[in-house]
């Protein structure tokens, strides 16, 4: 078996064995649509490999450098005829070596929570669980803002989510306010300090004050102020998709259900202003955050996703 740099000529073989990867998953596997682009854009920060076995392409994988010390692997697939022969392990090891040689201290990946084989492989390759998240999908809407609990300002809620005398929610675009809230939020703790990477759409990386300021300058940041900063989120990009432009938000956190409602309304307005047709917002997979999102009337993804991490300094 040989693990080598992928070539444009490998695209047809990869498309053939990944076409039916997830027949039960709406939209199927994304690899046939992106593999050729991956190969064409490989460079100093990105490396796509294939494994050859018995003269045939037996698998593929990609590794990307997200920062000076963080790497991310994705698109690990093995041809059904070559499973059980160590193909996935060999490609993962090759990607780790490539990242380590370029200064990365750790590597992460994401596995769908329903992908039992992927979960087992990640653990057997030495990855450890790092974070769990879920996508939520507020609908872009440019309607006038409302107070986060859906009531007049100061009206108490039966569940205590908005105390009598609370001031109306005000949304600001100050990156330092967003960063300050994020630093002390339980959302950050639950996500291990990770958020959606600003450049790689399916990757998570460490979110920093510098990135908060970049998000404010290049996209948008949202801080909900009501007797202090009570919630925050930020937009990382708006991308073109076949089913409409998608606004992606790197993470979201809040203190109460009322604050969640105010934040999601702010996201809806921000996405509409950006011309997006759809959104996806990354939130921690905790009972509080997921149930708050549901109670706020936001669509939830069916399943959470898991992030795994491996230390590249231990070889």
C-alpha positions in Angstrom: 0.0 0.0 0.0 1.2 3.5 -0.9 -0.1 6.8 0.5 0.7 9.6 -1.9 -0.2 13.1 -2.9 -3.6 13.1 -4.7 -3.8 14.0 -8.3 -6.5 15.4 -10.5 -6.7 12.0 -12.3 -7.9 10.4 -9.0 -11.1 12.3 -8.9 -13.1 9.8 -10.9 -12.1 6.9 -8.7 -12.8 8.8 -5.5 -16.3 9.9 -6.8 -17.1 6.3 -7.7 -16.4 4.8 -4.3 -17.9 7.7 -2.3 -21.1 8.1 -4.2 -23.0 5.8 -1.8 -21.1 6.5 1.4 -24.2 7.7 3.3 -27.3 6.6 1.4 -29.4 7.5 4.4 -28.0 11.0 4.7 -29.8 13.8 2.8 -27.6 15.1 0.1 -25.2 12.1 0.4 -21.4 12.4 0.6 -19.9 15.8 -0.3 -16.6 14.2 -1.5 -17.5 13.8 -5.2 -18.3 17.5 -5.3 -15.2 18.8 -3.7 -12.3 16.4 -4.3 -11.2 17.9 -7.6 -11.1 21.4 -6.0 -9.2 20.0 -3.0 -6.5 18.7 -5.3 -6.4 21.9 -7.3 -5.9 24.1 -4.2 -3.4 22.0 -2.4 -0.4 24.0 -1.2 1.7 24.9 1.9 -1.3 24.8 4.2 -3.3 21.9 2.7 -2.5 18.4 1.6 -4.8 15.8 0.0 -3.7 12.2 -0.1 -5.0 9.0 -1.6 -4.0 5.4 -0.7 -3.2 3.0 -3.5 -3.6 -0.7 -3.0 -3.2 -3.4 -5.6 -3.0 -0.7 -8.2 -6.3 1.0 -7.4 -7.2 4.0 -5.4 -8.3 2.6 -2.0 -9.0 5.7 0.0 -8.6 9.5 0.4 -8.1 12.1 3.1 -7.1 15.7 3.5 -5.2 17.7 6.2 -5.4 21.4 6.6 -3.3 23.8 8.8 -5.8 26.1 10.6 -3.2 28.1 12.6 0.5 27.9 13.6 -0.2 25.0 15.9 -3.6 23.5 14.8 -4.3 21.0 12.0 -7.5 19.5 10.9 -8.2 16.2 9.0 -11.3 15.6 6.9 -12.8 13.6 4.1 -11.3 10.2 5.4 -12.9 7.6 3.1 -12.0 4.0 2.3 -13.2 2.0 -0.7 -15.5 -0.8 0.5 -13.3 -3.4 -1.1 -10.3 -2.3 0.9 -11.8 -1.9 4.4 -10.2 -3.8 7.2 -6.7 -3.6 5.6 -5.4 -0.6 7.5 -6.0 1.9 4.8 -7.6 4.6 7.0 -4.9 4.3 9.7 -2.2 4.7 7.1 -3.7 7.8 5.6 -4.3 9.3 9.0 -0.7 8.7 10.0 0.5 10.3 6.7 -1.6 13.4 7.3 -0.3 13.6 10.9 3.3 13.4 9.8 2.7 16.1 7.2 1.1 18.4 9.8 3.8 17.7 12.4 6.6 18.5 9.9 5.0 21.9 9.4 4.9 22.8 13.1 1.4 21.7 14.1 1.2 20.6 17.8 -2.2 19.0 17.6 -4.7 17.7 15.0 -8.5 17.5 15.2 -11.3 16.1 13.2 -15.1 15.9 13.3 -17.3 12.8 13.2 -21.0 12.7 12.9 -22.5 11.3 16.1 -24.4 8.6 14.2 -21.2 7.4 12.3 -20.3 4.4 14.5 -17.4 3.3 12.3 -16.0 6.8 12.2 -16.2 7.1 16.0 -14.5 3.8 16.5 -11.8 4.7 14.0 -11.1 8.0 15.7 -10.6 6.4 19.1 -8.5 3.5 17.7 -6.2 6.0 16.0 -5.5 7.8 19.3 -7.9 10.7 19.1 -9.6 11.9 22.3 -13.0 13.5 22.6 -12.7 17.3 22.7 -16.1 18.9 22.1 -19.7 18.2 21.1 -21.9 20.7 19.2 -25.1 21.0 17.2 -26.2 23.2 14.4 -29.3 25.4 14.8 -31.0 27.2 11.9 -32.7 30.5 12.6 -34.6 31.8 9.5 -33.2 35.1 8.1 -35.8 37.8 8.9 -35.5 41.6 8.7 -38.5 42.2 11.0 -38.2 44.7 13.8 -36.5 43.5 16.9 -38.4 42.3 19.9 -37.4 41.8 23.5 -35.8 38.5 24.1 -38.6 37.0 26.1 -41.3 37.9 23.5 -42.9 40.2 26.1 -42.9 43.9 26.9 -39.7 45.0 28.6 -39.9 44.3 32.4 -42.7 41.8 32.2 -41.8 38.7 34.3 -41.9 35.3 32.8 -43.3 32.3 34.7 -40.1 30.3 34.3 -38.0 33.2 35.6 -36.2 33.8 32.3 -36.8 37.5 32.4 -37.1 39.2 35.8 -39.4 42.2 36.3 -37.6 45.4 35.7 -35.2 43.9 33.1 -34.3 46.5 30.4 -34.9 45.8 26.7 -32.2 43.9 24.8 -29.9 46.0 22.8 -27.6 44.4 20.2 -24.1 45.9 19.7 -21.3 45.1 17.2 -18.4 45.6 19.6 -15.8 42.7 19.2 -14.4 43.3 22.7 -17.8 43.0 24.3 -18.3 39.7 22.4 -14.9 38.5 23.4 -15.4 39.4 27.0 -18.7 37.6 27.2 -17.2 34.6 25.4 -14.3 34.3 27.8 -16.6 33.8 30.8 -19.5 31.9 29.2 -20.3 28.3 29.8 -20.7 27.9 26.0 -17.0 28.5 25.6 -16.3 26.0 28.4 -18.5 23.3 26.9 -16.8 23.8 23.5 -13.3 23.7 24.9 -12.6 27.2 23.5 -13.3 26.0 20.0 -15.5 27.7 17.3 -16.1 27.4 13.6 -12.9 28.2 11.8 -13.1 31.4 9.8 -11.6 29.9 6.7 -12.4 26.2 6.7 -16.2 25.7 6.7 -16.4 22.3 8.4 -13.5 22.8 10.8 -13.3 24.0 14.4 -10.3 25.9 15.8 -9.4 28.0 18.9 -11.3 31.4 18.8 -9.2 34.4 19.9 -9.5 38.1 20.5 -7.8 38.7 17.2 -10.3 36.6 15.4 -13.2 38.5 17.2 -11.8 41.7 15.8 -11.3 40.2 12.3 -15.0 39.0 12.4 -16.2 42.4 13.3 -14.2 44.0 10.4 -14.9 41.3 7.8 -18.4 40.0 8.7 -20.3 40.8 11.9 -20.3 40.2 15.6 -23.4 40.4 17.8 -23.5 41.2 21.6 -26.8 41.3 23.4 -26.7 43.9 26.1 -29.3 43.9 28.9 -27.9 45.0 32.2 -24.6 43.8 31.0 -23.6 41.6 28.0 -25.9 38.6 28.2 -25.3 36.8 24.9 -23.0 36.7 21.9 -22.5 35.3 18.4 -20.5 36.1 15.3 -20.8 35.5 11.6 -17.9 33.9 9.9 -19.0 33.9 6.3 -21.9 33.8 3.8 -21.3 31.1 1.1 -23.1 30.3 -2.1 -24.9 26.9 -2.0 -27.2 25.2 -4.5 -30.2 25.7 -2.2 -29.4 29.3 -1.4 -26.8 31.5 0.3 -25.8 30.2 3.7 -24.7 32.5 6.6 -22.5 30.6 9.1 -22.1 31.7 12.7 -18.9 30.5 14.5 -20.6 29.9 17.9 -23.3 31.3 20.1 -23.7 31.5 23.9 -26.2 33.2 26.2 -27.2 33.3 29.9 -31.0 32.8 29.9 -33.7 31.7 27.6 -34.7 35.4 27.2 -31.2 36.2 26.1 -31.2 33.3 23.7 -34.4 34.6 22.1 -32.9 38.0 21.7 -29.7 36.6 20.3 -31.4 34.4 17.7 -33.6 37.4 16.6 -30.4 39.3 16.1 -28.9 36.5 14.1 -32.1 36.4 11.9 -31.8 40.1 11.2 -28.1 40.0 10.6 -28.4 37.1 8.1 -31.2 38.9 6.3 -29.1 42.0 6.0 -26.2 39.9 4.6 -28.5 38.6 1.9 -28.5 35.0 3.2 -31.3 32.5 2.5 -30.4 30.1 5.3 -28.2 30.0 8.4 -26.4 27.6 10.6 -25.2 28.5 14.1 -22.9 26.4 16.1 -24.0 25.8 19.7 -22.8 23.5 22.5 -24.5 20.2 22.8 -25.7 20.6 26.3 -29.3 20.1 27.7 -29.6 23.8 28.5 -28.3 25.2 25.2 -30.2 22.7 23.0 -33.5 23.1 25.0 -33.2 26.9 25.0 -32.8 26.9 21.3 -35.8 24.7 20.9 -37.9 26.9 23.3 -36.8 29.9 21.3 -38.4 28.4 18.3 -35.2 27.8 16.3 -34.9 24.7 14.1 -32.4 22.1 15.4 -30.2 19.8 13.4 -31.3 16.1 13.9 -28.0 15.0 15.6 -25.0 16.5 17.2 -21.4 16.3 15.9 -18.3 15.3 17.9 -14.8 16.8 17.7 -11.8 14.7 18.4 -8.2 15.8 19.1 -4.7 14.1 19.0 -1.4 15.4 20.4 1.2 15.6 17.6 4.1 16.1 20.1 3.7 12.5 21.4 5.0 10.3 18.6 
